[in-house]
Amino acid sequence: MIALTLQHTTPDGQTIHTTIAGTGNPLLCLHGHPGTGACFDPVMAPLRDRYQTIAPDLRGYGQSNTREPFPMTTHIDDLVSLLDRLEVERCTIVGWSLGGILAIELALRCPDRVNGLALIATAARPYSNHPTVSPLELGLTAIAGLTSVVLPAAPFLPAIGQRSLFRYLISQHTATAYRNIGLYGVAAYLQTSQPANTALNTAIRQRYDREADLAAIACPSLVIAATDDRHICATASQRTADRLPNSHWICYDNAAHLFPWEQPDRLRDDLTRWLEHHQL
Protein backbone atom coordinates (compact mmCIF):
# COMPACT_ATOMS: atom_id res chain seq x y z
CA MET A 1 0.00 0.00 0.00
CA ILE A 2 1.33 3.41 -0.98
CA ALA A 3 2.12 5.73 1.92
CA LEU A 4 2.04 9.50 1.63
CA THR A 5 4.42 11.81 3.43
CA LEU A 6 3.45 15.22 4.74
CA GLN A 7 5.83 17.94 5.84
CA HIS A 8 3.57 19.83 8.23
CA THR A 9 4.69 23.22 9.45
CA THR A 10 3.55 24.11 12.96
CA PRO A 11 2.56 27.68 13.95
CA ASP A 12 6.06 28.26 15.37
CA GLY A 13 7.73 27.11 12.15
CA GLN A 14 8.76 23.54 13.07
CA THR A 15 8.44 20.91 10.36
CA ILE A 16 6.75 17.69 11.49
CA HIS A 17 7.39 14.80 9.12
CA THR A 18 4.32 12.54 8.99
CA THR A 19 3.56 9.33 7.12
CA ILE A 20 -0.09 8.67 6.23
CA ALA A 21 -1.25 5.31 4.86
CA GLY A 22 -4.44 3.35 4.44
CA THR A 23 -8.11 4.27 4.49
CA GLY A 24 -10.78 4.21 7.16
CA ASN A 25 -11.04 5.53 10.68
CA PRO A 26 -7.85 7.40 11.64
CA LEU A 27 -5.32 5.95 14.07
CA LEU A 28 -2.81 8.50 15.36
CA CYS A 29 0.35 6.51 16.12
CA LEU A 30 2.74 8.10 18.62
CA HIS A 31 6.18 6.58 19.01
CA GLY A 32 8.41 6.40 22.06
CA HIS A 33 11.88 7.69 22.91
CA PRO A 34 13.98 7.20 20.89
CA GLY A 35 11.67 6.51 17.99
CA THR A 36 10.07 7.55 14.73
CA GLY A 37 6.68 7.08 13.18
CA ALA A 38 8.04 4.09 11.27
CA CYS A 39 8.52 2.18 14.53
CA PHE A 40 4.86 1.13 14.38
CA ASP A 41 5.16 -0.52 10.96
CA PRO A 42 5.48 -4.14 12.22
CA VAL A 43 2.14 -3.79 14.00
CA MET A 44 0.25 -1.30 11.85
CA ALA A 45 1.14 -2.13 8.25
CA PRO A 46 -1.38 -5.02 7.94
CA LEU A 47 -4.17 -2.84 9.39
CA ARG A 48 -4.02 -0.22 6.66
CA ASP A 49 -6.70 -1.90 4.57
CA ARG A 50 -9.20 -0.97 7.32
CA TYR A 51 -7.69 2.07 9.04
CA GLN A 52 -5.84 5.21 8.13
CA THR A 53 -2.61 5.39 10.11
CA ILE A 54 -1.13 8.80 10.84
CA ALA A 55 2.42 8.38 12.09
CA PRO A 56 4.37 11.58 12.81
CA ASP A 57 7.99 11.84 13.75
CA LEU A 58 7.58 13.87 16.93
CA ARG A 59 9.48 17.15 17.23
CA GLY A 60 13.17 16.42 17.62
CA TYR A 61 12.88 12.83 16.38
CA GLY A 62 13.48 11.20 13.02
CA GLN A 63 13.01 13.63 10.16
CA SER A 64 11.36 16.28 12.38
CA ASN A 65 14.76 17.74 13.14
CA THR A 66 15.28 20.68 15.45
CA ARG A 67 18.13 22.36 17.29
CA GLU A 68 15.87 24.54 19.38
CA PRO A 69 14.99 23.54 22.96
CA PHE A 70 11.35 22.87 23.76
CA PRO A 71 9.21 21.62 26.67
CA MET A 72 7.27 18.35 26.46
CA THR A 73 3.98 20.22 26.18
CA THR A 74 5.09 21.42 22.74
CA HIS A 75 4.47 17.91 21.41
CA ILE A 76 0.77 18.34 22.20
CA ASP A 77 0.65 21.71 20.44
CA ASP A 78 2.27 20.07 17.40
CA LEU A 79 -0.23 17.20 17.36
CA VAL A 80 -3.26 19.47 17.63
CA SER A 81 -1.87 21.54 14.77
CA LEU A 82 -1.30 18.38 12.71
CA LEU A 83 -4.85 17.11 13.27
CA ASP A 84 -6.17 20.53 12.28
CA ARG A 85 -4.10 20.45 9.08
CA LEU A 86 -5.44 16.98 8.22
CA GLU A 87 -9.01 18.00 9.16
CA VAL A 88 -9.25 15.03 11.54
CA GLU A 89 -12.06 15.78 13.95
CA ARG A 90 -11.79 12.56 15.98
CA CYS A 91 -9.24 9.78 16.10
CA THR A 92 -8.06 6.82 18.11
CA ILE A 93 -4.56 7.27 19.53
CA VAL A 94 -2.09 4.40 19.76
CA GLY A 95 0.81 5.45 21.97
CA TRP A 96 3.94 3.48 22.85
CA SER A 97 5.99 4.50 25.92
CA LEU A 98 6.49 8.28 25.63
CA GLY A 99 3.82 8.22 22.91
CA GLY A 100 1.35 6.80 25.41
CA ILE A 101 2.03 9.65 27.82
CA LEU A 102 1.41 12.11 25.00
CA ALA A 103 -1.80 10.23 24.15
CA ILE A 104 -3.02 10.74 27.71
CA GLU A 105 -2.11 14.42 27.55
CA LEU A 106 -3.92 14.90 24.24
CA ALA A 107 -7.02 13.14 25.58
CA LEU A 108 -7.02 15.41 28.62
CA ARG A 109 -6.57 18.58 26.57
CA CYS A 110 -8.93 17.70 23.69
CA PRO A 111 -11.38 15.04 24.88
CA ASP A 112 -13.77 15.79 22.03
CA ARG A 113 -11.11 14.78 19.47
CA VAL A 114 -10.16 11.41 20.99
CA ASN A 115 -12.53 8.44 20.71
CA GLY A 116 -10.14 5.81 22.05
CA LEU A 117 -6.73 5.30 23.66
CA ALA A 118 -4.46 2.30 23.13
CA LEU A 119 -1.60 2.66 25.63
CA ILE A 120 1.39 0.38 25.06
CA ALA A 121 4.20 -0.03 27.60
CA THR A 122 3.37 3.29 29.23
CA ALA A 123 1.87 4.83 32.36
CA ALA A 124 0.39 8.04 33.72
CA ARG A 125 2.97 7.84 36.53
CA PRO A 126 5.86 5.94 34.97
CA TYR A 127 8.61 4.37 37.02
CA SER A 128 11.33 1.87 36.25
CA ASN A 129 13.56 -0.69 37.90
CA HIS A 130 16.35 -0.47 35.34
CA PRO A 131 19.75 -1.41 36.80
CA THR A 132 22.92 0.65 36.49
CA VAL A 133 24.54 0.29 33.09
CA SER A 134 28.16 -0.81 32.83
CA PRO A 135 30.64 0.33 30.15
CA LEU A 136 30.81 -3.26 28.89
CA GLU A 137 27.04 -3.35 28.40
CA LEU A 138 27.16 -0.08 26.47
CA GLY A 139 29.88 -1.39 24.18
CA LEU A 140 28.08 -4.66 23.54
CA THR A 141 24.87 -2.72 22.85
CA ALA A 142 26.62 -0.84 20.05
CA ILE A 143 27.95 -4.09 18.60
CA ALA A 144 24.56 -5.82 18.84
CA GLY A 145 22.76 -2.81 17.38
CA LEU A 146 25.04 -2.52 14.37
CA THR A 147 24.97 -6.28 13.82
CA SER A 148 21.16 -6.23 13.85
CA VAL A 149 21.26 -3.76 10.94
CA VAL A 150 23.42 -5.92 8.65
CA LEU A 151 22.99 -9.47 10.02
CA PRO A 152 19.76 -9.65 12.06
CA ALA A 153 19.66 -13.46 11.77
CA ALA A 154 23.30 -13.99 12.78
CA PRO A 155 23.44 -17.00 15.14
CA PHE A 156 25.86 -15.22 17.48
CA LEU A 157 23.70 -12.08 17.85
CA PRO A 158 21.51 -13.29 20.77
CA ALA A 159 24.66 -14.17 22.75
CA ILE A 160 25.89 -10.58 22.36
CA GLY A 161 22.45 -9.06 22.90
CA GLN A 162 21.88 -10.91 26.14
CA ARG A 163 25.00 -9.29 27.60
CA SER A 164 24.04 -5.80 26.40
CA LEU A 165 21.26 -3.32 27.18
CA PHE A 166 19.00 -5.33 24.90
CA ARG A 167 18.55 -7.86 27.70
CA TYR A 168 16.48 -5.18 29.46
CA LEU A 169 14.52 -4.26 26.32
CA ILE A 170 13.53 -7.66 24.93
CA SER A 171 12.90 -11.03 26.54
CA GLN A 172 12.75 -13.11 23.37
CA HIS A 173 16.07 -12.81 21.56
CA THR A 174 14.67 -13.94 18.24
CA ALA A 175 15.43 -13.01 14.65
CA THR A 176 12.10 -11.12 14.58
CA ALA A 177 13.08 -8.91 17.50
CA TYR A 178 16.56 -8.17 16.17
CA ARG A 179 15.29 -7.59 12.63
CA ASN A 180 12.94 -4.90 13.94
CA ILE A 181 15.65 -3.38 16.10
CA GLY A 182 17.87 -3.22 13.03
CA LEU A 183 15.15 -1.83 10.77
CA TYR A 184 13.75 0.76 13.15
CA GLY A 185 15.56 1.05 16.47
CA VAL A 186 19.11 1.90 15.45
CA ALA A 187 18.10 4.65 13.02
CA ALA A 188 15.66 6.09 15.56
CA TYR A 189 18.39 6.25 18.19
CA LEU A 190 20.81 7.99 15.82
CA GLN A 191 18.16 10.50 14.67
CA THR A 192 17.04 11.60 18.13
CA SER A 193 18.11 15.18 18.81
CA GLN A 194 19.62 16.64 21.95
CA PRO A 195 16.59 18.94 22.48
CA ALA A 196 14.35 15.84 22.49
CA ASN A 197 16.61 14.14 25.03
CA THR A 198 16.62 17.26 27.20
CA ALA A 199 12.83 17.66 27.06
CA LEU A 200 12.28 14.08 28.21
CA ASN A 201 14.94 14.18 30.93
CA THR A 202 13.43 17.41 32.30
CA ALA A 203 9.99 15.78 32.51
CA ILE A 204 11.49 12.76 34.29
CA ARG A 205 13.21 14.97 36.86
CA GLN A 206 9.90 16.73 37.49
CA ARG A 207 8.34 13.31 38.33
CA TYR A 208 5.56 13.29 35.78
CA ASP A 209 2.29 12.11 37.36
CA ARG A 210 -1.18 12.29 35.83
CA GLU A 211 -2.86 9.48 37.74
CA ALA A 212 -5.23 11.84 39.58
CA ASP A 213 -6.53 13.17 36.26
CA LEU A 214 -7.30 9.86 34.55
CA ALA A 215 -10.90 9.80 35.81
CA ALA A 216 -11.64 12.60 33.34
CA ILE A 217 -10.88 10.35 30.35
CA ALA A 218 -14.19 8.72 29.44
CA CYS A 219 -13.31 7.15 26.08
CA PRO A 220 -12.50 3.41 25.80
CA SER A 221 -8.91 2.59 26.69
CA LEU A 222 -6.69 -0.41 26.10
CA VAL A 223 -3.61 -0.73 28.31
CA ILE A 224 -1.03 -3.38 27.39
CA ALA A 225 2.16 -3.98 29.36
CA ALA A 226 4.87 -6.64 29.65
CA THR A 227 5.95 -8.57 32.74
CA ASP A 228 9.67 -8.02 32.06
CA ASP A 229 9.52 -4.31 31.24
CA ARG A 230 12.33 -2.61 33.17
CA HIS A 231 11.81 0.85 31.64
CA ILE A 232 8.15 1.39 32.53
CA CYS A 233 7.17 -1.31 35.00
CA ALA A 234 4.01 -3.32 34.39
CA THR A 235 2.77 -2.33 37.86
CA ALA A 236 2.85 1.33 36.78
CA SER A 237 0.87 0.50 33.64
CA GLN A 238 -1.67 -1.47 35.67
CA ARG A 239 -2.18 1.49 38.01
CA THR A 240 -3.05 3.52 34.92
CA ALA A 241 -5.50 0.87 33.71
CA ASP A 242 -7.13 0.71 37.15
CA ARG A 243 -7.72 4.47 37.18
CA LEU A 244 -9.12 4.83 33.67
CA PRO A 245 -12.94 4.59 33.84
CA ASN A 246 -13.40 2.47 30.69
CA SER A 247 -10.24 0.41 30.28
CA HIS A 248 -9.21 -3.10 29.28
CA TRP A 249 -5.96 -4.46 30.75
CA ILE A 250 -3.58 -7.00 29.17
CA CYS A 251 -0.13 -8.05 30.37
CA TYR A 252 2.19 -10.14 28.19
CA ASP A 253 4.41 -12.79 29.77
CA ASN A 254 7.98 -13.27 28.58
CA ALA A 255 8.10 -9.83 26.99
CA ALA A 256 9.78 -6.50 27.73
CA HIS A 257 9.58 -2.85 26.73
CA LEU A 258 10.05 -3.52 23.01
CA PHE A 259 7.30 -6.13 22.87
CA PRO A 260 5.72 -4.50 19.78
CA TRP A 261 8.87 -5.72 18.01
CA GLU A 262 9.03 -9.03 19.89
CA GLN A 263 5.37 -9.98 19.41
CA PRO A 264 3.95 -7.73 16.68
CA ASP A 265 1.35 -10.28 15.53
CA ARG A 266 -0.07 -10.77 19.02
CA LEU A 267 -0.21 -7.03 19.65
CA ARG A 268 -1.90 -6.43 16.31
CA ASP A 269 -4.52 -9.09 17.06
CA ASP A 270 -5.27 -7.68 20.52
CA LEU A 271 -5.46 -4.15 19.16
CA THR A 272 -7.74 -5.23 16.31
CA ARG A 273 -10.14 -7.03 18.64
CA TRP A 274 -10.36 -4.01 20.90
CA LEU A 275 -10.93 -1.62 17.98
CA GLU A 276 -13.66 -3.84 16.56
CA HIS A 277 -15.31 -4.35 19.95
CA HIS A 278 -15.67 -0.61 20.43
CA GLN A 279 -16.41 0.04 16.74
CA LEU A 280 -13.54 2.49 16.50
LUMLO-618108 format. One record per residue (C-alpha): x, y, z. Coordinates in steps of 0.001 Angstrom, whole numbers, padded with zeros to 6 digits, always signed. Each point is the difference from the previous one (the first is absolute). Example, Ala and Ser with C-alpha at 12.3 -4.5 7.8 and 13.67 -1.06 7.14 Angstrom:
+012300-004500+007800
+001370+003440-000660
REM end
This chain:
+000000+000000+000000
+001329+003413-000983
+000788+002315+002906
-000079+003772-000291
+002386+002306+001801
-000977+003411+001302
+002384+002725+001108
-002265+001886+002385
+001120+003397+001227
-001133+000886+003505
-000990+003565+000988
+003493+000588+001420
+001675-001158-003222
+001025-003563+000923
-000317-002630-002710
-001689-003219+001129
+000639-002894-002373
-003073-002257-000129
-000760-003215-001866
-003641-000662-000889
-001167-003353-001367
-003192-001963-000419
-003661+000923+000041
-002671-000060+002670
-000269+001322+003523
+003191+001866+000965
+002530-001446+002430
+002512+002544+001286
+003163-001992+000761
+002385+001595+002497
+003445-001523+000388
+002226-000176+003049
+003471+001289+000860
+002101-000490-002028
-002305-000689-002899
-001600+001035-003260
-003398-000466-001550
+001360-002997-001908
+000479-001909+003265
-003659-001044-000152
+000309-001652-003425
+000319-003621+001257
-003346+000356+001781
-001886+002483-002149
+000889-000833-003593
-002525-002883-000316
-002790+002177+001455
+000158+002624-002729
-002683-001679-002094
-002498+000926+002748
+001510+003036+001720
+001847+003144-000908
+003229+000177+001976
+001481+003416+000733
+003555-000426+001250
+001949+003204+000718
+003619+000260+000947
-000411+002032+003176
+001902+003275+000296
+003686-000726+000391
-000293-003589-001240
+000599-001635-003362
-000470+002436-002856
-001647+002642+002225
+003398+001466+000753
+000520+002934+002316
+002850+001682+001839
-002256+002181+002088
-000877-001003+003582
-003644-000662+000797
-002135-001259+002909
-001945-003262-000209
-003291+001871-000283
+001108+001199-003437
-000621-003509-001328
-003700+000424+000787
-000115+003368-001753
+001618-001637-003044
-002498-002870-000039
-003035+002269+000270
+001398+002070-002864
+000567-003160-002061
-003555-001269+000568
-001320+003425-000999
+002069-000080-003200
-001336-003474-000855
-003566+001019+000943
-000241-002968+002373
-002814+000750+002414
+000275-003221+002027
+002549-002785+000121
+001181-002958+002014
+003498+000450+001420
+002473-002866+000223
+002900+001050+002211
+003128-001968+000883
+002049+001015+003067
+000495+003787-000292
-002663-000065-002713
-002472-001420+002500
+000681+002846+002406
-000625+002468-002815
-003206-001887-000856
-001222+000511+003560
+000912+003686-000154
-001811+000476-003312
-003103-001759+001343
-000002+002270+003033
+000453+003167-002046
-002359-000876-002877
-002448-002660+001190
-002387+000748-002856
+002653-001013-002559
+000952-003372+001524
-002365-002963-000282
+002382-002633+001344
+003417-000509+001603
+002268-003000-000525
+002856+000356+002494
+002992-002274-000567
+002811-000409+002543
-000832+003321+001622
-001502+001533+003133
-001473+003214+001359
+002578-000201+002815
+002893-001900-001557
+002742-001570+002049
+002720-002504-000771
+002233-002556+001643
+002786+000218-002553
+003408-000937+001460
+003166+002060-000309
+001616-000357-003404
+003627-001106-000259
+002480+001140-002685
+000163-003588-001257
-003761-000087-000494
+000117+003267-001921
+002721-001313-002291
-001806-003265-000647
-003201+001934-000684
+001746+001883-002801
+001325-003250-001449
-003384-001730+000241
-001802+003009-001459
+002283+000297-003017
-000075-003767-000549
-003808+000056+000032
+000095+002462-002910
+002163-002154-002289
-000430-003553+001373
-003232-000184+002039
-000101-003809-000290
+003647-000523+001004
+000138-003009+002360
+002419+001774+002347
-002160+003142+000363
-002184-001212+002923
+003144-000878+001984
+001235+003590-000393
-003440+001520+000538
-000572-001848+003245
+003120+001622+001453
-000960+003483-001199
-002779+002479+000780
-002267-002005-002279
-000445-002530+002799
-002076+002682+001766
-001951+000921-003149
-000993-003400-001380
-000632-003370+001603
-000153-002082-003168
+003324+000300-001808
-001398-001130-003319
+000756+000929-003591
-003331+001888-000073
+000980+002211+002920
+003479+000735-001332
-001261+000582-003534
-002353+002689+001306
+002713+001521+002158
+002214+000162-003069
-002715+001391-002258
-001408+002594+002380
+001816+000285+003316
+003544+000851-001015
-001003+002754-002432
-002444+001434+002542
+002735+000166+002629
+002414+001736-002371
-002643+002511-001150
-001126+001103+003466
+001069+003581+000674
+001512+001456+003143
-003031+002302+000531
-002243-003104+000004
+002262-001695+002545
+000009+003115+002166
-003788+000404-000136
-000544-003584+001151
+002653+000106+002719
-001503+003221+001373
-003442-001627+000208
+001500-003020+001775
+001719+002213+002568
-003311+001754+000632
-001561-003413+000843
-002780-000027-002552
-003267-001177+001578
-003477+000179-001531
-001677-002808+001916
-002364+002356+001834
-001309+001339-003320
-000766-003311-001704
-003598-000064+001256
-000745+002797-002464
+000759-002252-002997
-003302-001625-000912
+000880-001575-003360
+000801-003735-000275
+003595-000817+000891
+002217-003000-000589
+003084-000325+002207
+002576-002648-000918
+003196-000601+001967
+002709-002664+000290
+001078-001920+003090
+003718+000546-000675
-000147+003713-000826
+002812+001694+001933
-000520+003465-001526
-003663+000535+000890
-000982-002698+002461
-003153-002007-000609
-001242+000991+003473
+000081+003654-001079
-001983-000832-003139
-002539-001961+002032
-000509+002953+002336
-000872+002035-003093
-002455-002650-001211
-001626-000166+003440
-000593+003763+000033
-001401+000360-003511
-003818-000243+000168
-000458-002113-003141
+003158-002067-000418
+001036-003508-000997
+003246-001359+001467
+002384-002544-001580
+003446-001049+001204
+002323-002086-002175
+002219-002654+001578
+003566-000475-001195
+000123+003442-001592
+001681+003321+000745
-000203+003658-001004
+000474-000671-003718
-002755-002614-000143
-001580+001635-003086
+003155-001219-001772
+000154-003313+001877
-003657-000947-000471
-001423+002243-002739
-002595-002548-001142
-001419-000486+003489
-000148+003736+000630
-001685+000598-003343
-002616-002661+000753
-000752+001412+003457
-000188+003527-001361
-002285-001070-002843
-002403-001808+002321
-000216+003027+002260
-000572+002384-002912
-002732-002219-001422
-001645-000512+003383
-000360+003747+000484
-000745+000644-003688
+002877+002450-000241
REM end
